[in-house]
Each structure stands twice: as C-alpha cells, then as structure tokens.
C-alpha cells in the first residue's frame, strides 16, 4: 500500500506549497508597485533585502513575511496558477 503523504513527504510537499503561496503573495506587492516603476521597484527591493534576505533563519518565516507585507500571507490559488503559467 502506498502512502503518498506518509513520513516526511507530506511535510516537504506542504513546505513546497507554502513557498508558492508566499512567492505569489510577495509578487503581488511587486505588481502593486508597478512593474514599470523603477523607483518603486528599487524601494521594494531594499525592503525585501532588509526583511527576507537579512533575517535569514533567525526569525520565524511568518514574522519575516509580516515585516515585508505588513500582514500574513494570503492564499490566492489563481495567482499561484498564473505565476506557474497555468492560467492567463
């Protein structure tokens, strides 16, 4: 009998999906700034550097994300599928 979510596979799969949720939500901040807004992108890049890249593993990921976005991540399945090229 196969157990697809037995052992560590379930937690690894969940981590993979959670990273997609976070990536899609973080990218929506970039879209909100405007992809052609060079100054806005520069400021957002600095904010990303000063949160995600600076904190590393020293702070729980949900706190790092909240520092970056000002709230917790929001699951947006449509956005995730769009970023993966599965919808338009």
C-alpha positions in Angstrom: 0.0 0.0 0.0 1.4 3.4 -1.0 1.1 6.2 1.4 1.7 9.4 -0.6 1.7 11.7 2.5 3.4 9.3 4.9 6.7 10.0 6.5 8.4 13.2 5.5 6.9 13.6 2.1 3.8 15.3 3.4 5.8 17.9 5.2 8.1 18.5 2.3 5.1 18.8 -0.1 3.4 21.3 2.3 6.6 23.4 2.5 6.7 23.5 -1.3 3.1 24.6 -1.5 3.6 27.2 1.3 6.6 28.6 -0.6 4.4 29.0 -3.7 1.8 30.9 -1.6 4.4 33.2 -0.2 6.1 33.8 -3.6 2.7 34.6 -5.3 1.7 36.9 -2.5 5.1 38.7 -2.4 5.0 39.1 -6.2 1.6 40.8 -5.9 3.4 43.5 -3.9 5.7 44.0 -6.9 2.7 44.2 -9.2 1.1 46.7 -6.8 4.2 49.0 -7.1 4.0 48.7 -10.8 6.4 46.7 -12.9 7.5 49.8 -14.9 8.0 51.9 -11.8 11.8 51.8 -11.4 11.9 53.8 -8.2 9.1 51.8 -6.6 10.8 48.5 -7.5 14.1 49.8 -6.1 12.4 50.7 -2.8 10.6 47.3 -2.7 13.9 45.5 -3.4 15.5 47.3 -0.5 12.6 46.3 1.7 12.9 42.7 0.5 16.6 42.7 1.2 16.1 44.2 4.7 13.5 41.6 5.6 13.7 38.3 3.7 17.4 38.3 3.0 18.6 39.9 6.2 16.6 37.9 8.8 17.5 34.5 7.4 16.6 31.7 9.7 16.8 33.8 12.8 13.2 34.8 12.8 10.2 32.6 12.0 9.1 32.9 8.3 5.6 34.2 9.1 7.1 37.1 11.1 9.6 37.9 8.2 6.7 37.9 5.7 4.6 40.1 8.0 7.5 42.6 8.2 7.7 42.6 4.4 4.0 42.8 3.6 2.5 44.2 6.8 0.3 41.1 7.2 0.5 37.4 6.9 0.4 35.6 3.6 -2.9 35.2 1.8 -3.6 32.0 -0.2 -4.6 33.1 -3.8 -4.8 30.0 -5.9 -5.5 31.9 -9.1 -2.3 34.0 -8.6 -0.3 30.9 -7.9 -1.5 29.2 -11.1 -0.9 32.3 -13.1 2.7 32.6 -11.9 3.2 28.9 -12.9 1.9 29.7 -16.4 -1.2 27.5 -15.9 -3.8 30.3 -16.4 -3.7 33.7 -18.1 
